[in-house]
Structure formats: C-alpha cells, structure tokens
Amino acid sequence: QVQLVESGGGLVQAGGSLRLSCAASGSIGRFNSMGWYRQVPGKQRELVASITSGGTTTYADSVKGRFRISRDNAKNTVYLQMNTLEPEDTAVYYCNYELLGVVRETYWGKGTQVTVSS
C-alpha cells in the first residue's frame, strides 16, 4: 500500500503561481511514476504532468511552458510548480503514484482544490 498526502492548493488570481506537493509513504517501489491529474465537474480526469523515478517528464500541452514538475526521490515527494495560472486551470488536482514493472499498481491522493480567479 502507498499513501499520498497532498498540500499547496488554494485560491490565486490569474497570472499568479502556486506550488503543489505530494508526499508518498508506504511500499514505495524503486521504479515508479508520480504525477498530477486534474478534474472539473462533468469532465474526465486528465493528466497534467508526471515524472518517473528516472526523471522522465510528461506534460499536457495546455500546461507546457507554465508548469514544472520535479521530485525528491529521497523524500518520495513530487512537486508541481504552477506559474502564469489561468482560470481554465481551476480544478481539483489529484496526486498519482504508479508502480512500474511487471506488476503495476496505481494510487491516488484525496485531491486539492486549485481555484484561479479572473
């Protein structure tokens, strides 16, 4: 089992910045991916950004150049620096952990609200 604890959401004006953090604990596998998804009511959850334990990153086109994902493997923590926020970024952001390999497992955080006012 893996537990994920998110922090850093809140209310910000358009053009502002926020940083999300997600700390993982429990049975952390050596090869894994951690990332952030977001969801608004009535829509599917979508990938925002992810980073593997080896440092490979993936970003949604809508956030490229504005958001940056990073991780501290010693702390099993992933960060999402969000800059130049837009009202369209308003959503509940969920931390995601995936164990990679022959056996795959996926875990989710409880979510943190990010609201960007215009």
C-alpha positions, -999 to 999 in steps of 0.1 A, spaced: 0 0 0 10 36 -7 -3 66 10 -3 101 -7 -6 134 11 -11 165 -9 -7 201 0 -5 235 -16 -38 241 -33 -58 273 -28 -71 305 -44 -50 327 -67 -56 354 -92 -49 348 -129 -13 352 -137 -3 341 -102 16 310 -90 11 280 -67 31 250 -58 16 217 -51 34 190 -31 27 153 -27 45 130 -3 43 93 -7 48 68 21 44 30 24 56 4 0 75 26 -25 88 7 -54 121 15 -70 107 21 -104 76 43 -103 60 74 -117 44 102 -97 23 129 -111 -7 152 -111 -41 149 -127 -69 173 -125 -107 171 -128 -135 195 -131 -172 186 -126 -186 168 -156 -153 160 -172 -128 132 -171 -98 133 -150 -68 144 -172 -31 142 -169 -13 174 -160 22 162 -156 41 132 -145 77 123 -137 93 88 -134 118 78 -108 144 81 -136 134 117 -142 114 114 -174 87 140 -176 54 143 -194 32 174 -197 -2 181 -210 0 205 -239 -21 231 -221 5 235 -193 38 232 -212 59 263 -205 39 273 -175 40 243 -151 71 224 -140 71 190 -122 100 178 -101 106 152 -74 129 145 -45 134 107 -45 150 108 -11 117 122 3 94 104 -21 79 137 -28 67 153 -61 62 190 -67 42 209 -93 52 245 -97 23 262 -115 31 297 -130 10 321 -151 -22 304 -139 -53 308 -159 -90 305 -149 -91 273 -170 -66 257 -146 -93 257 -119 -99 221 -109 -93 195 -82 -57 183 -85 -50 147 -76 -16 132 -69 -10 99 -86 15 72 -79 21 43 -103 44 13 -96 60 4 -128 71 -31 -139 56 -65 -143 31 -58 -115 15 -24 -119 -3 -6 -90 -19 28 -90 -27 50 -60 -45 84 -58 -44 112 -33 -76 127 -20 -72 158 -41 -66 195 -35 -87 224 -49 -70 250 -71 -91 280 -80 -79 307 -103 -99 339 -104 -101 362 -134 
